[in-house]
Amino acid sequence: MSFRSLVAQFVVFSFVGCASSPSTTPSFVRSESIEISKNALEWNRAFDKTVKEHRLRATYPHSGFAECRETKEIPDTFLCLFNSQEEMGYALSRASCFIEGSFCGHPKGTVVGFSDPGFRAAILQINGYDLKGSDLLRFHKAALKKCEEVKEPDFCLNHYENRAFQDFIIPMATQSPGSVLITFARFSAQPWNQTLVHEIMHAQYFQDKKYSEVVDRFWKNELTETDRENIRKALSKAYDPKDEHLMINEFQAYILQTDAQAPAALLRDFVPRYRSRMMKKMSEAGIRPIEIQLPSATK
């Protein structure tokens, strides 16, 4: 999950239940697999063109629009490009709150309502998601149960969630039980390419055993206990510090991401001490983080 504590206020969000013109265009489109390290920019530009065409023809879906593709570099990893952070958040923030807890102010396994302050904050602050298919199915089942129990629209699936699960997530998780979903948006509080790099590293950690073993050993053997505690404290602004697996996964993504030393980067103070050392350990093991090839002007 890519998180920013300071969010640009130019991002404008609408109410979840707002009405819009009906459209027969599917909200989630699954396209052919992609070599994301080489074709991210080309995909983004083609997606932009598609969105503009839908806007001009008044065929843009009222439940938002996203295109999803399996990454060739990491099997069973599916990447969804959303048009906006708003649409992505309304489709996935409640699921993320349920799966990871903490930043929403509730324990894991809690189905929050749309009026919940934690959910509202998540929509503004989360620029990308990395979620396992199996965990997403658990949220879907729990949300349906909660809706039936309380009979309050605030807790029932909204149209963004309905389309996300019916059009893509349920088929993905059913056909690929070990699948991981990672997402980013064209318009968000963080440049899309920076979010993509961060989320791709989460996918590597989830899906590449050799990669995760190197990272786990590095966390255990190369960090001082004082630094581990300070990193947990820094990450606790957005994540559950008691979840050690989550701490390690976020540590490696924040240390290795493109803008690791940016002012708002949560672990910027630890980059000088650990980035090059981690890269060396990965090189010695014959692995490396996936790099997204972009023109220098886009980085």
C-alpha contacts under 8 A as a table, 3 or more apart, distances in Angstrom:
res1	aa1	res2	aa2	distance
1	M	126	I	7.03
1	M	127	N	7.50
1	M	128	G	5.41
1	M	129	Y	4.44
1	M	130	D	5.42
1	M	198	H	7.80
1	M	199	E	6.50
1	M	202	H	7.92
1	M	250	E	7.79
2	S	126	I	5.81
2	S	127	N	5.34
2	S	128	G	4.96
2	S	129	Y	6.59
2	S	195	T	6.19
2	S	198	H	6.60
2	S	199	E	6.92
3	F	125	Q	5.74
3	F	126	I	4.67
3	F	127	N	5.97
3	F	128	G	7.47
3	F	238	A	7.01
4	R	7	V	6.26
4	R	125	Q	5.36
4	R	126	I	6.56
4	R	127	N	7.44
4	R	189	A	7.79
4	R	190	Q	7.84
4	R	264	A	6.56
4	R	265	A	7.41
5	S	125	Q	6.50
5	S	264	A	6.82
6	L	125	Q	7.60
6	L	264	A	6.85
7	V	124	L	6.92
7	V	125	Q	6.32
7	V	189	A	5.68
8	A	11	V	6.53
8	A	189	A	5.49
9	Q	12	V	7.54
11	V	188	S	7.06
11	V	189	A	7.14
13	F	86	E	6.02
14	S	18	C	7.19
14	S	86	E	7.84
15	F	18	C	5.56
16	V	90	Y	7.14
16	V	114	F	7.89
16	V	158	N	7.27
17	G	158	N	7.50
19	A	62	H	7.72
20	S	62	H	5.62
21	S	62	H	6.66
22	P	61	P	7.06
22	P	62	H	6.46
23	S	58	A	7.95
23	S	59	T	5.37
23	S	60	Y	6.49
23	S	61	P	5.23
23	S	62	H	6.83
24	T	59	T	7.14
24	T	61	P	7.19
25	T	59	T	6.21
25	T	60	Y	6.68
25	T	61	P	5.70
26	P	29	V	6.50
26	P	61	P	6.68
26	P	65	F	7.58
26	P	167	D	7.91
27	S	61	P	5.73
27	S	62	H	7.96
27	S	63	S	6.03
27	S	64	G	5.65
27	S	65	F	4.54
27	S	66	A	6.17
27	S	163	R	6.49
27	S	164	A	7.55
27	S	167	D	7.60
28	F	65	F	6.00
28	F	66	A	4.99
28	F	67	E	5.75
28	F	68	C	7.07
28	F	163	R	7.20
28	F	164	A	6.61
28	F	167	D	5.92
28	F	168	F	6.45
29	V	66	A	6.38
29	V	67	E	4.76
29	V	68	C	6.09
29	V	167	D	7.89
29	V	168	F	7.89
30	R	67	E	5.84
30	R	68	C	4.77
30	R	69	R	5.90
30	R	168	F	7.50
31	S	67	E	6.86
31	S	68	C	6.15
31	S	69	R	5.37
32	E	69	R	5.96
32	E	70	E	7.25
33	S	69	R	5.06
33	S	70	E	4.59
33	S	71	T	5.66
33	S	72	K	6.18
34	I	39	N	7.10
34	I	69	R	6.38
34	I	70	E	6.32
34	I	71	T	5.12
34	I	72	K	5.62
35	E	38	K	5.88
35	E	39	N	6.02
35	E	40	A	7.98
35	E	71	T	5.91
35	E	72	K	5.07
35	E	73	E	6.34
36	I	39	N	5.12
36	I	40	A	5.18
36	I	71	T	6.17
36	I	72	K	7.30
36	I	73	E	7.45
36	I	292	I	6.95
37	S	40	A	6.48
37	S	73	E	7.98
37	S	290	I	6.55
37	S	291	E	5.70
37	S	292	I	4.27
37	S	293	Q	5.71
38	K	41	L	8.00
38	K	292	I	6.40
38	K	293	Q	5.37
38	K	294	L	7.91
39	N	42	E	5.28
39	N	43	W	6.10
39	N	293	Q	7.63
40	A	43	W	5.18
40	A	44	N	6.17
40	A	292	I	7.03
40	A	293	Q	7.52
40	A	294	L	7.73
41	L	44	N	5.01
41	L	45	R	6.22
41	L	294	L	6.55
42	E	45	R	5.25
42	E	46	A	6.23
43	W	46	A	5.15
43	W	47	F	6.02
44	N	47	F	5.09
44	N	48	D	6.16
44	N	81	L	7.99
44	N	186	R	7.46
45	R	48	D	5.04
45	R	49	K	6.35
46	A	49	K	5.11
46	A	50	T	6.34
47	F	50	T	5.05
47	F	51	V	6.23
47	F	67	E	7.74
48	D	51	V	5.19
48	D	52	K	6.26
49	K	52	K	5.20
49	K	53	E	6.26
50	T	53	E	5.12
50	T	54	H	6.35
51	V	54	H	5.16
51	V	55	R	6.25
51	V	60	Y	7.33
51	V	65	F	7.90
51	V	83	N	7.56
52	K	55	R	5.03
52	K	56	L	6.17
53	E	56	L	5.15
53	E	57	R	6.15
54	H	57	R	5.14
54	H	58	A	5.80
54	H	59	T	4.81
54	H	60	Y	4.79
55	R	58	A	5.04
55	R	59	T	6.35
55	R	60	Y	5.58
56	L	59	T	7.78
57	R	60	Y	7.80
60	Y	64	G	7.35
60	Y	65	F	7.33
61	P	64	G	5.33
61	P	65	F	6.30
63	S	87	E	7.59
63	S	159	H	5.81
63	S	160	Y	4.85
63	S	163	R	6.94
64	G	82	F	7.96
64	G	83	N	7.43
64	G	87	E	5.64
64	G	160	Y	6.81
65	F	82	F	6.12
65	F	83	N	6.06
65	F	87	E	7.68
66	A	80	C	6.25
66	A	81	L	5.40
66	A	82	F	4.32
66	A	83	N	6.31
67	E	80	C	5.49
67	E	81	L	5.36
67	E	82	F	6.74
68	C	78	F	6.57
68	C	79	L	5.45
68	C	80	C	4.06
68	C	81	L	6.31
69	R	78	F	5.51
69	R	79	L	5.37
69	R	80	C	6.46
70	E	75	P	7.29
70	E	76	D	6.76
70	E	77	T	5.65
70	E	78	F	4.21
70	E	79	L	6.07
71	T	74	I	5.61
71	T	75	P	6.51
71	T	76	D	7.67
71	T	77	T	5.86
71	T	78	F	6.05
71	T	79	L	6.79
72	K	75	P	6.24
74	I	77	T	5.73
74	I	203	A	7.53
74	I	204	Q	6.95
74	I	207	Q	7.01
74	I	208	D	7.66
75	P	207	Q	7.76
76	D	176	S	6.52
76	D	178	G	6.65
76	D	179	S	4.70
76	D	180	V	6.45
76	D	207	Q	7.96
77	T	179	S	5.67
77	T	180	V	4.85
77	T	181	L	6.06
77	T	182	I	7.41
77	T	203	A	6.74
77	T	207	Q	7.76
78	F	179	S	7.28
78	F	180	V	6.16
78	F	181	L	4.95
78	F	182	I	6.24
79	L	181	L	5.96
79	L	182	I	4.92
79	L	183	T	5.54
80	C	181	L	7.39
80	C	182	I	6.39
80	C	183	T	4.77
80	C	184	F	6.69
81	L	183	T	5.94
81	L	184	F	5.39
81	L	185	A	5.53
81	L	186	R	7.24
82	F	85	Q	7.23
82	F	87	E	7.06
82	F	88	M	6.04
82	F	183	T	7.34
82	F	184	F	6.21
82	F	185	A	4.47
82	F	186	R	6.41
83	N	87	E	7.17
83	N	88	M	7.89
83	N	185	A	5.48
83	N	186	R	5.26
83	N	187	F	6.48
84	S	87	E	5.45
84	S	88	M	6.35
84	S	185	A	5.11
84	S	186	R	5.79
84	S	187	F	4.75
84	S	188	S	6.26
85	Q	88	M	5.06
85	Q	89	G	5.89
85	Q	123	I	7.36
85	Q	124	L	7.90
85	Q	126	I	7.98
85	Q	127	N	6.43
85	Q	184	F	7.70
85	Q	185	A	5.52
85	Q	186	R	7.67
85	Q	187	F	6.05
85	Q	188	S	4.97
85	Q	189	A	7.89
86	E	89	G	5.14
86	E	90	Y	6.24
86	E	123	I	6.49
86	E	124	L	7.80
87	E	90	Y	5.30
87	E	91	A	6.25
87	E	160	Y	7.13
88	M	91	A	5.18
88	M	92	L	6.07
88	M	93	S	7.69
88	M	183	T	7.92
88	M	184	F	7.79
88	M	185	A	7.12
89	G	92	L	5.21
89	G	93	S	4.82
89	G	122	A	7.37
89	G	123	I	4.85
89	G	126	I	7.56
90	Y	93	S	6.04
90	Y	94	R	7.56
90	Y	123	I	7.05
90	Y	158	N	7.86
90	Y	160	Y	6.02
90	Y	161	E	6.91
91	A	94	R	7.68
91	A	158	N	7.97
91	A	160	Y	4.79
91	A	161	E	4.43
91	A	164	A	6.32
92	L	95	A	5.22
92	L	96	S	6.16
92	L	129	Y	7.79
92	L	161	E	6.96
93	S	96	S	4.98
93	S	97	C	6.13
93	S	119	F	6.59
93	S	122	A	6.26
93	S	123	I	6.37
94	R	97	C	5.01
94	R	98	F	6.19
94	R	111	V	7.01
94	R	112	V	6.45
94	R	113	G	7.84
94	R	114	F	7.98
94	R	119	F	6.44
95	A	98	F	5.05
95	A	99	I	6.14
95	A	111	V	7.91
95	A	136	L	6.46
95	A	139	F	5.73
95	A	140	H	7.76
96	S	99	I	5.06
96	S	100	E	5.78
96	S	101	G	7.30
96	S	129	Y	7.61
96	S	131	L	7.38
97	C	100	E	5.48
97	C	101	G	4.71
97	C	102	S	7.52
97	C	103	F	7.35
97	C	104	C	5.76
97	C	106	H	7.69
97	C	108	K	7.13
97	C	110	T	7.37
97	C	111	V	7.63
97	C	112	V	7.48
97	C	119	F	7.33
98	F	101	G	5.67
98	F	107	P	7.85
98	F	108	K	5.34
98	F	109	G	4.73
98	F	110	T	5.11
98	F	111	V	5.73
98	F	112	V	7.51
98	F	139	F	6.43
99	I	108	K	5.71
99	I	109	G	6.19
99	I	135	D	6.52
99	I	136	L	7.73
99	I	139	F	7.28
100	E	103	F	7.97
100	E	108	K	5.67
100	E	239	Y	7.35
100	E	240	D	7.19
101	G	104	C	5.88
101	G	105	G	6.79
101	G	106	H	5.52
101	G	107	P	5.10
101	G	108	K	4.32
101	G	109	G	7.29
101	G	110	T	7.50
101	G	239	Y	7.52
101	G	240	D	6.86
102	S	105	G	5.11
102	S	106	H	5.79
102	S	107	P	6.31
102	S	108	K	7.33
102	S	236	S	7.92
102	S	238	A	6.90
102	S	239	Y	5.50
102	S	240	D	4.89
103	F	106	H	7.70
103	F	118	G	6.96
103	F	122	A	7.54
103	F	236	S	7.94
103	F	237	K	6.97
103	F	238	A	4.67
103	F	239	Y	5.57
103	F	240	D	7.26
104	C	117	P	7.60
104	C	118	G	3.91
104	C	119	F	6.01
104	C	121	A	7.48
104	C	122	A	6.81
105	G	118	G	5.90
106	H	110	T	6.42
107	P	110	T	6.05
109	G	139	F	7.78
111	V	139	F	7.65
111	V	142	A	7.08
111	V	143	A	6.16
111	V	146	K	7.22
111	V	155	F	7.29
112	V	116	D	6.32
112	V	119	F	7.09
112	V	155	F	6.65
113	G	116	D	5.31
113	G	119	F	7.41
113	G	154	D	4.99
113	G	155	F	4.58
113	G	156	C	7.92
114	F	119	F	6.32
114	F	120	R	7.20
114	F	154	D	5.43
114	F	155	F	6.74
115	S	119	F	7.27
115	S	120	R	7.07
115	S	154	D	6.78
116	D	119	F	5.35
116	D	120	R	6.43
117	P	120	R	5.04
117	P	121	A	6.09
118	G	121	A	5.12
118	G	122	A	6.13
119	F	122	A	5.01
119	F	123	I	6.42
120	R	123	I	5.38
120	R	124	L	6.79
121	A	124	L	5.29
121	A	125	Q	6.10
122	A	125	Q	5.11
122	A	126	I	5.56
123	I	126	I	6.05
125	Q	189	A	7.76
126	I	129	Y	7.50
127	N	184	F	6.45
127	N	185	A	7.24
127	N	188	S	6.22
127	N	189	A	6.75
127	N	190	Q	6.60
127	N	195	T	6.52
128	G	182	I	7.20
128	G	183	T	5.23
128	G	184	F	4.71
128	G	185	A	7.33
128	G	195	T	6.07
128	G	196	L	7.58
128	G	199	E	6.78
129	Y	181	L	7.58
129	Y	182	I	5.37
129	Y	183	T	5.19
129	Y	184	F	7.08
129	Y	199	E	6.87
130	D	180	V	6.97
130	D	181	L	5.67
130	D	182	I	4.36
130	D	183	T	6.71
130	D	199	E	6.19
130	D	202	H	6.62
130	D	203	A	7.07
131	L	135	D	6.95
131	L	136	L	6.92
131	L	180	V	5.74
131	L	181	L	5.24
131	L	182	I	6.47
132	K	135	D	5.29
132	K	136	L	6.36
132	K	178	G	7.44
132	K	179	S	6.07
132	K	180	V	4.35
132	K	181	L	6.06
133	G	136	L	5.08
133	G	137	L	6.35
133	G	169	I	7.10
133	G	172	M	7.26
133	G	173	A	4.71
133	G	177	P	6.77
133	G	178	G	6.85
133	G	179	S	5.23
133	G	180	V	5.49
133	G	181	L	6.58
134	S	137	L	5.21
134	S	138	R	6.45
134	S	173	A	6.33
134	S	177	P	6.59
134	S	178	G	7.30
134	S	179	S	7.63
135	D	138	R	5.00
135	D	139	F	6.40
136	L	139	F	5.12
136	L	140	H	6.26
136	L	169	I	7.61
137	L	140	H	5.00
137	L	141	K	6.25
137	L	170	I	6.97
137	L	173	A	7.37
138	R	141	K	5.29
138	R	142	A	6.18
139	F	142	A	5.05
139	F	143	A	5.91
140	H	143	A	5.17
140	H	144	L	6.26
140	H	165	F	7.79
141	K	144	L	5.34
141	K	145	K	6.30
142	A	145	K	5.05
142	A	146	K	6.07
143	A	146	K	5.04
143	A	147	C	6.10
143	A	155	F	7.08
143	A	156	C	6.49
143	A	157	L	6.91
144	L	147	C	5.18
144	L	148	E	6.29
144	L	156	C	6.69
144	L	157	L	7.31
145	K	148	E	5.16
145	K	149	E	6.19
146	K	149	E	5.08
146	K	150	V	6.13
146	K	151	K	7.84
146	K	155	F	6.74
146	K	156	C	7.34
147	C	150	V	5.58
147	C	151	K	5.21
147	C	152	E	6.31
147	C	153	P	7.25
147	C	155	F	5.54
147	C	156	C	4.71
147	C	157	L	7.83
148	E	151	K	5.34
150	V	155	F	7.89
151	K	155	F	7.92
151	K	156	C	7.83
152	E	155	F	5.79
152	E	156	C	6.75
153	P	156	C	5.02
153	P	157	L	7.91
157	L	160	Y	7.91
157	L	161	E	5.71
157	L	162	N	6.03
158	N	161	E	5.35
158	N	162	N	6.13
159	H	162	N	4.97
159	H	163	R	6.14
160	Y	163	R	5.45
160	Y	164	A	6.15
161	E	164	A	5.01
161	E	165	F	6.09
162	N	165	F	5.44
162	N	166	Q	5.94
163	R	166	Q	5.20
163	R	167	D	5.42
163	R	168	F	7.71
164	A	167	D	5.57
164	A	168	F	5.69
164	A	169	I	6.10
165	F	168	F	5.58
165	F	169	I	4.50
165	F	170	I	5.30
166	Q	169	I	6.61
166	Q	170	I	5.96
166	Q	171	P	7.45
167	D	170	I	7.41
167	D	171	P	7.34
168	F	171	P	5.55
168	F	172	M	5.94
169	I	172	M	5.03
169	I	173	A	5.97
170	I	173	A	5.26
170	I	174	T	5.88
171	P	174	T	5.16
171	P	175	Q	5.95
172	M	175	Q	5.41
172	M	176	S	5.81
172	M	177	P	7.93
172	M	179	S	7.14
173	A	176	S	5.12
173	A	177	P	5.17
173	A	178	G	7.36
173	A	179	S	6.03
174	T	177	P	5.76
176	S	179	S	5.26
180	V	203	A	6.82
180	V	206	F	7.66
180	V	207	Q	7.95
182	I	199	E	6.11
182	I	200	I	7.30
182	I	203	A	7.18
183	T	196	L	7.48
183	T	199	E	7.26
184	F	192	W	6.41
184	F	195	T	6.25
184	F	196	L	6.08
185	A	188	S	6.14
185	A	192	W	6.07
186	R	191	P	7.93
186	R	192	W	5.71
187	F	191	P	7.74
187	F	192	W	7.19
188	S	191	P	6.87
188	S	192	W	7.16
190	Q	194	Q	7.02
190	Q	195	T	6.80
191	P	194	Q	5.55
191	P	195	T	6.64
192	W	195	T	5.21
192	W	196	L	6.13
193	N	196	L	4.98
193	N	197	V	6.27
193	N	292	I	7.85
193	N	298	T	7.99
193	N	299	K	7.12
194	Q	197	V	5.29
194	Q	198	H	6.40
194	Q	257	Q	7.13
194	Q	258	T	5.99
194	Q	259	D	6.74
194	Q	299	K	7.85
195	T	198	H	5.19
195	T	199	E	6.20
196	L	199	E	5.21
196	L	200	I	5.99
197	V	200	I	5.19
197	V	201	M	6.44
197	V	257	Q	5.97
197	V	258	T	6.75
197	V	290	I	7.88
197	V	291	E	7.29
197	V	292	I	6.70
198	H	201	M	5.44
198	H	202	H	6.77
198	H	253	A	5.46
198	H	254	Y	6.91
198	H	256	L	7.85
198	H	257	Q	5.27
198	H	258	T	7.70
199	E	202	H	5.07
199	E	203	A	6.44
199	E	253	A	7.55
200	I	203	A	5.01
200	I	204	Q	6.33
200	I	290	I	7.20
201	M	204	Q	5.01
201	M	205	Y	6.26
201	M	252	Q	7.72
201	M	253	A	5.56
201	M	257	Q	7.87
201	M	289	P	6.55
201	M	290	I	7.16
202	H	205	Y	5.06
202	H	206	F	6.20
202	H	249	N	6.41
202	H	250	E	7.50
202	H	253	A	6.36
203	A	206	F	5.05
203	A	207	Q	5.94
203	A	208	D	7.94
204	Q	207	Q	5.25
204	Q	208	D	5.20
204	Q	211	Y	6.70
204	Q	212	S	7.56
204	Q	289	P	7.59
205	Y	208	D	5.78
205	Y	209	K	7.27
205	Y	211	Y	5.98
205	Y	212	S	4.83
205	Y	249	N	6.64
206	F	209	K	7.58
206	F	212	S	7.16
208	D	211	Y	5.26
208	D	212	S	6.32
209	K	212	S	5.21
209	K	213	E	6.07
210	K	213	E	5.13
210	K	214	V	6.36
210	K	287	I	7.86
211	Y	214	V	5.38
211	Y	215	V	6.39
211	Y	282	M	7.52
211	Y	287	I	6.81
211	Y	288	R	7.95
212	S	215	V	5.03
212	S	216	D	5.93
213	E	216	D	5.08
213	E	217	R	6.11
214	V	217	R	5.27
214	V	218	F	6.11
214	V	281	K	7.08
214	V	282	M	6.55
214	V	285	A	7.56
215	V	218	F	5.02
215	V	219	W	6.19
215	V	248	I	7.47
215	V	252	Q	6.91
215	V	278	M	7.69
216	D	219	W	5.18
216	D	220	K	6.26
216	D	248	I	6.89
217	R	220	K	5.08
217	R	221	N	5.78
217	R	222	E	7.67
218	F	221	N	5.30
218	F	222	E	5.04
218	F	223	L	7.01
218	F	278	M	6.99
218	F	281	K	7.88
219	W	222	E	5.95
219	W	223	L	5.66
219	W	228	R	7.88
219	W	248	I	6.78
220	K	223	L	6.46
221	N	224	T	7.95
223	L	227	D	6.23
223	L	228	R	6.45
224	T	227	D	5.19
224	T	228	R	6.30
225	E	228	R	4.97
225	E	229	E	6.21
226	T	229	E	5.21
226	T	230	N	6.20
227	D	230	N	4.90
227	D	231	I	5.93
228	R	231	I	5.10
228	R	232	R	6.17
229	E	232	R	5.09
229	E	233	K	6.20
230	N	233	K	4.98
230	N	234	A	6.19
231	I	234	A	5.02
231	I	235	L	6.06
231	I	251	F	7.57
231	I	267	L	7.09
232	R	235	L	5.14
232	R	236	S	5.89
232	R	241	P	5.27
232	R	247	M	6.59
233	K	236	S	5.10
233	K	237	K	7.42
233	K	241	P	7.08
234	A	237	K	6.21
234	A	266	L	6.35
234	A	267	L	6.93
235	L	238	A	5.83
235	L	239	Y	5.70
235	L	240	D	7.81
235	L	241	P	6.91
235	L	247	M	7.36
235	L	250	E	7.92
235	L	266	L	6.65
235	L	267	L	7.74
236	S	239	Y	4.82
236	S	240	D	5.78
236	S	241	P	5.33
239	Y	246	L	7.75
239	Y	247	M	7.75
240	D	243	D	5.63
240	D	246	L	7.57
240	D	247	M	7.77
241	P	244	E	6.87
241	P	246	L	7.92
241	P	247	M	6.44
243	D	246	L	5.34
243	D	247	M	6.26
244	E	247	M	4.94
244	E	248	I	6.25
245	H	248	I	5.32
245	H	249	N	6.24
246	L	249	N	5.09
246	L	250	E	6.05
247	M	250	E	5.30
247	M	251	F	5.94
248	I	251	F	5.00
248	I	252	Q	6.36
249	N	252	Q	5.56
249	N	253	A	6.42
250	E	253	A	5.12
250	E	254	Y	5.99
251	F	254	Y	5.39
251	F	255	I	6.04
251	F	267	L	7.55
252	Q	255	I	5.19
252	Q	256	L	6.03
253	A	256	L	5.34
253	A	257	Q	5.71
254	Y	257	Q	5.41
254	Y	260	A	5.89
254	Y	265	A	7.27
254	Y	266	L	7.16
254	Y	267	L	6.17
254	Y	268	R	7.91
255	I	260	A	5.68
255	I	267	L	6.62
255	I	268	R	7.40
255	I	270	F	7.34
255	I	271	V	5.54
255	I	274	Y	7.38
255	I	275	R	5.81
256	L	260	A	6.40
256	L	275	R	6.32
256	L	289	P	7.91
257	Q	260	A	5.22
259	D	262	A	5.31
259	D	265	A	7.24
260	A	265	A	5.93
260	A	267	L	7.19
260	A	268	R	5.64
260	A	271	V	6.77
261	Q	265	A	6.11
261	Q	267	L	7.61
261	Q	268	R	4.34
261	Q	269	D	7.33
261	Q	271	V	6.75
262	A	265	A	5.25
262	A	268	R	6.66
263	P	268	R	7.36
265	A	268	R	5.39
267	L	270	F	5.57
267	L	271	V	6.81
268	R	271	V	5.43
269	D	272	P	7.08
270	F	273	R	5.50
270	F	274	Y	6.24
270	F	275	R	7.92
271	V	274	Y	5.37
271	V	275	R	5.14
272	P	275	R	6.21
272	P	276	S	7.53
273	R	276	S	7.58
273	R	277	R	7.58
274	Y	277	R	5.23
274	Y	278	M	6.00
275	R	278	M	5.29
275	R	279	M	6.23
276	S	279	M	5.04
276	S	280	K	6.14
277	R	280	K	5.08
277	R	281	K	6.38
278	M	281	K	5.11
278	M	282	M	6.27
279	M	282	M	5.10
279	M	283	S	6.13
279	M	288	R	7.19
280	K	283	S	5.02
280	K	284	E	6.17
281	K	284	E	5.13
281	K	285	A	6.36
282	M	285	A	5.06
282	M	286	G	6.25
282	M	287	I	5.16
282	M	288	R	5.71
283	S	286	G	4.97
283	S	287	I	5.54
283	S	288	R	6.25
284	E	287	I	7.62
294	L	298	T	6.18
294	L	299	K	6.44
295	P	298	T	5.48
295	P	299	K	6.80
296	S	299	K	5.31
